[in-house]
Amino acid sequence: MKRETCKLLILGAGPGGYVCANRAGQLGIDTILVEAQALGGTCLNVGCIPSKALIHAADEFHLVRHLAEGNPLGITAAAPAIDLTQTVAWKDGIVKRLTGGVAGMMKKAKVRVITGQGQIIDGKTVEVETQEGPLRISTESLVIATGSRPQDIGALPFGGDILSSTDVLNMQSVPKRLAVVGGGYIGLEIGTAMAKLGAQVTVIEAAAQILPQYDADLTKPVMARLKTLGVTVLTGAKAAGFGNGSLEIQTKEGPQTIDADKVLVTVGRVPVTDGFGLEGLGLTMQGRFIDIDDRCRSSMHGVFAIGDVTGDPMLAHRAMAQGTLVAEVIAGNAARWDKRAIPAVCFTDPEIVTVGLLPADAPDAGVALFPLAGNGRSLTLERRDGFMRIVYDKGTGLVLGIQAIGAGLSEMAGEFALALEMAATLTDIAETIHAHPTLGEAVQEAAIEGLLAQQ
């Protein structure tokens, strides 16, 4: 058996793993990155990037359809058609370009990338099954960055016409009727895109509302838009089985059936903590997740964990920040997790952006809101739906949280997170000159509303 040694071994080349490897390489740490699949993990290959590519294509197609039907802009267009095979090929091209970029990044940082399935022997040893045969690697530090996978449900196992979020991104044609089981962000993002591409979409959500992590004020504009797009939403309903083009569901009113050619199941994701010997380490767990401290250290000396295997929020940018942190810790630098804010974006239509506390998280806080119907830039984009909202401390004006819902607001996530990290107050935002006309003016207007309420 061939053998290798290194100072740092990372299992998993997703956003956490490859960012950790890159930073470690930049710091001069002898690093090996092990990945069984393509570099980039779920995010680059079957998650964030390909789904946003599909959403963009759907938006463009929907826009042309809108223009072909007559519109107040005075634009005439012919009825469009879409070749989803070509769309998927275009999406795959983006993925290939980005994963190639990761490979180049690893090479520049002098990280050794090994393709194969890793199996943990102990906290200092991993055996990798490669195409050239088994390879045993000895390391001083081990980072577990194995990510997560789609969760299925017993009544609807993946396969055939039952699709996971990965399967749906590679369809070669738009289904006539699509049932989406799960009204969370993944189901609604893909469901909305499919509706714009011409599918008849039905969303089945077990909770009392879609996007149950948000309050009703944030979800109402999404519900209104889904209705405009012809999407049927059933809440308080559970899927019970599928066969012969019919999805069985249980509702408060009793059993029902929904005609569907395909069923997309998006009921959540589970951490990948099995199949590679992790259980043999006997690490302390928090439910299904690996328990870590503020330096991403597990309960075993020299073993770290980052990304989705460490719990919520399962977001690529959280994993990236953890990856950088671990590299700094292993390099001997005094780094620890002290982030005040992790932004979250739901790429529905309209988009939802949240950072920090929601009003329900801080019942004694002030809440200032400015509707996008009063924003000039939003009106020029033919959108009146949505708002900016700031949650703030009534005594000091300290910003505790910012939420926004509206078309194209995902790009505001950075400003919102910066405001919380810099401990901004309402005055800081209100006195900052925002360019006119932009959607960003609305957050300044919300801050001004908050200051007026304090007078």
Buried (B, 14 or more C-beta within 10 A) or exposed (E): EEEBEBBBBBBBBBBBBBBBBBBBBBBEBBBBBBBBBBBBBBBBBBBBBBBBBBBBBBBBBBBBBBBBEEEEEEEEBEEBEBEBEEBBEEBBEBBBEBBEEBBEBBEEBEBBBBBBBBBBBEBBBBBBEBEEEEBBBBBBBBBBBBBBBBBBBEBBEBEEBBBBBBBBBEBEEBBEBBBBBBBBBBBBBBBBBBBBBBBBBBBBBBBEBBBBBBBEBBBBBBBEBBEEBEBBBBBBBBBBEBEEBEBBBBEEEEEBBBEBBBBBBBBBBBBBBEEBBBEEBEBEBEEEBBBBEEBBBBBBEBBBBBBBBBBEEBBBBBBBBBBBBBBBBBBEEEBEBEEEBBBBBBBBBBBBBBBBBBBEEBEEBBBBBBBBEEBEBBEEBEBBBBBBBBBBBBEEBBBBBBBBBBBBBBEBBEBBBEBBBEEBBBBBBBEBEBEEEBBBBBBBBBBBBBBEEBE
